[in-house]
Amino acid sequence: MEQEFYKGRLEQKYEIEVIVPDSIQRGIVHDVIYGELVKGQVNDASRQRYLDIIEDLRARGAQAIILGCTEIAMLVEQKHTTVPLYDTTQIHSEAAIAFALEK
């Protein structure tokens, strides 16, 4: 999430300021994804940790959160926060369906 591949495109092409979790928070995100979510485990304690990170990002100026990994939507849903969430899996799926139906 901190690499130019993602940040650079959003900042340069769309003029969106990208705020990423700090290194400790990125470690938490990684550990929850690979230690729990990929195994189908959804834990309330981990959800709260993610919500704490989302709140910190909001406090730092984030106006929305990109759920940039397919598994995150298993843990955090819009009903859990007032910060707008963008589920990239859903966005890509809807775009693929729209593209397929155009043909």
PLY file of the C-alpha trace (Angstrom):
ply
format ascii 1.0
element vertex 103
property float x
property float y
property float z
element edge 102
property int vertex1
property int vertex2
end_header
0.00 0.00 0.00
2.92 2.33 0.47
4.57 1.59 -2.87
4.45 4.02 -5.78
2.57 1.46 -7.85
-0.56 2.32 -5.90
0.12 5.69 -4.29
1.75 7.24 -7.32
-1.08 6.47 -9.69
-3.74 7.84 -7.35
-1.72 10.93 -6.57
-0.49 11.69 -10.08
-3.44 10.65 -12.24
-6.31 11.54 -9.91
-4.70 14.12 -7.59
-5.78 12.13 -4.53
-3.60 12.49 -1.46
-2.92 9.00 -0.18
-2.49 8.40 3.54
-1.26 4.95 4.51
-1.11 3.25 7.90
2.20 3.56 9.73
4.62 0.64 9.76
3.18 -0.91 12.93
-0.36 -0.65 11.56
0.74 -2.14 8.23
2.15 -5.07 10.20
-1.20 -5.56 11.92
-3.03 -5.43 8.57
-0.62 -7.99 7.10
-0.76 -10.32 10.11
-4.57 -10.34 10.20
-4.85 -10.97 6.47
-2.34 -13.81 6.32
-2.78 -15.21 9.82
-6.56 -15.18 9.93
-8.56 -14.00 6.94
-6.94 -16.23 4.30
-7.82 -19.12 6.61
-11.44 -17.98 6.78
-11.10 -16.74 10.37
-12.98 -13.55 11.20
-12.26 -12.31 14.72
-13.97 -9.43 16.50
-10.68 -8.39 18.14
-9.04 -8.10 14.74
-12.01 -6.14 13.41
-11.56 -3.68 16.26
-7.86 -3.34 15.46
-8.74 -2.53 11.85
-11.39 -0.04 12.97
-8.81 1.62 15.22
-6.49 1.95 12.22
-9.34 3.36 10.12
-10.11 5.88 12.84
-6.45 6.88 13.05
-6.36 7.40 9.29
-9.52 9.50 9.51
-7.94 11.58 12.27
-4.93 12.10 10.00
-7.18 13.43 7.24
-8.44 10.39 5.32
-11.89 10.96 3.87
-12.33 7.36 2.72
-10.61 4.00 3.04
-9.63 1.68 0.20
-10.01 -1.99 1.09
-7.18 -3.01 -1.22
-7.05 -6.71 -0.42
-9.80 -9.17 -1.29
-10.06 -10.57 2.23
-10.47 -7.30 4.15
-14.16 -7.02 3.24
-14.73 -10.23 5.19
-13.71 -8.33 8.33
-14.76 -4.72 7.86
-18.03 -3.62 6.29
-19.57 -0.20 5.84
-21.91 -0.86 8.79
-18.85 -0.90 11.08
-17.72 2.68 10.37
-18.94 6.05 9.18
-15.82 6.48 7.03
-16.66 5.56 3.42
-15.11 2.24 2.38
-14.12 1.31 -1.16
-14.03 -2.46 -1.62
-11.76 -2.96 -4.62
-12.95 -6.54 -5.11
-16.54 -5.36 -5.49
-15.51 -2.42 -7.68
-13.51 -4.67 -10.02
-16.26 -7.29 -10.14
-18.89 -4.73 -11.06
-16.63 -3.23 -13.74
-15.94 -6.68 -15.21
-19.64 -7.49 -15.34
-20.45 -4.13 -16.97
-17.67 -4.70 -19.52
-18.88 -8.24 -20.29
-22.47 -7.09 -20.75
-21.41 -4.36 -23.19
-20.13 -6.97 -25.67
0 1
1 2
2 3
3 4
4 5
5 6
6 7
7 8
8 9
9 10
10 11
11 12
12 13
13 14
14 15
15 16
16 17
17 18
18 19
19 20
20 21
21 22
22 23
23 24
24 25
25 26
26 27
27 28
28 29
29 30
30 31
31 32
32 33
33 34
34 35
35 36
36 37
37 38
38 39
39 40
40 41
41 42
42 43
43 44
44 45
45 46
46 47
47 48
48 49
49 50
50 51
51 52
52 53
53 54
54 55
55 56
56 57
57 58
58 59
59 60
60 61
61 62
62 63
63 64
64 65
65 66
66 67
67 68
68 69
69 70
70 71
71 72
72 73
73 74
74 75
75 76
76 77
77 78
78 79
79 80
80 81
81 82
82 83
83 84
84 85
85 86
86 87
87 88
88 89
89 90
90 91
91 92
92 93
93 94
94 95
95 96
96 97
97 98
98 99
99 100
100 101
101 102
